Amino acid sequence: MTIRRRPALVLLGAGCLAGVLLLGVAVGDGGTAFDRALMPTRLCAGETAGTVCENLATEGGWPFPVYATALAPLLVAGLLLLGRLRRPGGHLDASGWLWSLAAVAALPAQHLLSTVFDRVGPWHQGHVDLDDGAYPSGAAALVAVAWGIGGVVVWRLRPRWWPGVVVLAAVVLAAHAVTRAAALKHWPTDIGGSYLLVAGLLLLAAAFAPTDPPRSAGGVAVPLRAGERRRR
């Protein structure tokens, strides 16, 4: 197993993390004109639409949509891993995708940043829907972490699924952002900050990810002979 640094990913990851800090300073302790311009409140103008947005954006109440959104990719990844282990000679090649777990660091980082920036969330029905600490969004960080980890594991085990996974993840994250903002759970920049945080950590982890050793047909690592090409 070797570690290969990838400068482009290092720069992108560091840029995302710097963006989290700069955005947190820029937005201040409340909603900005930019946030209000992006708030898709018209989506919740009617009673039915408002109920749908509220139900999709909440962490509480069956079927707990925010947590279900985070659990779904992890469940799929877990089932694929279980299927791999049950095959004869199955192995995990953990060195290639365990780096995705670096995204978990986004959760304590989000909590720390939300305490430091101490931002107040948007108003909803005459009450502050979110107490101080709205930036970056904890729910958005949780969803992004789950889809980041699940997506990487699925990519490692089912490479042909990768384009579909990317599209699905983009749709899910966009839907989460829209419904949370439309239901006045978070400012749009709260959610954007969380996505930048998770993306930055994933990119930095990927930049230093170990490469898989060459494998034999049985899944056992074997050295390469002189002039022998690595088996894919």
Order of alpha helices (4+ residues) and beta strands (2+ residues): beta-alpha-alpha-alpha-alpha-alpha-alpha-beta-beta-alpha-alpha-alpha-beta
